[in-house]
């Protein structure tokens, strides 16, 4: 059913949404979506950095007694 919407259908939906919610409400909603995306990306980057730091600390876990025998 939704496969045959096309450009005219999308334009009609956009106009209806604009009339129902108004330009100010839609622009504030898009601003909030942008802030959410930015926060998500920041969280992903922070978690990657945290994992890299924890792996760097855990790489050399060989006991000292085994290091001397090698």
For each residue, the residues with C-beta under 8 A, 3 or more apart:
1: 4
2: 5
3:
4: 1
5: 2 9 10 13
6: 9 10
7: 10 11
8: 11 12
9: 5 6 12 13
10: 5 6 7 13 14
11: 7 8 14 15
12: 8 9 15 16
13: 5 9 10 16 17
14: 10 11 17 18
15: 11 12 18 19
16: 12 13 19 20
17: 13 14 20 21 26
18: 14 15 21 22 23 26
19: 15 16 22
20: 16 17
21: 17 18 25 26 29
22: 18 19 25 26
23: 18 26 27
24: 27 28
25: 21 22 28 29
26: 17 18 21 22 23 29 30
27: 23 24 30 31
28: 24 25 31 32
29: 21 25 26 32 33
30: 26 27 33 34
31: 27 28 34 35
32: 28 29 35 36
33: 29 30 36 37
34: 30 31 37 38
35: 31 32 38 39
36: 32 33 39 40
37: 33 34 40 41
38: 34 35 41 42
39: 35 36 42 43
40: 36 37 43 44
41: 37 38 44 45
42: 38 39 45 46
43: 39 40 46 47
44: 40 41 47 48
45: 41 42 48 49
46: 42 43 49 50
47: 43 44 50 51
48: 44 45 51 52
49: 45 46 52 53
50: 46 47 53 54
51: 47 48 54 55
52: 48 49 55 56
53: 49 50 56 57
54: 50 51 57 58
55: 51 52 58 59
56: 52 53 59
57: 53 54
58: 54 55 61
59: 55 56
60:
61: 58
62: 66 67
63: 66 67
64: 67 68
65: 68 69
66: 62 63 69 70
67: 62 63 64 70
68: 64 65
69: 65 66
70: 66 67
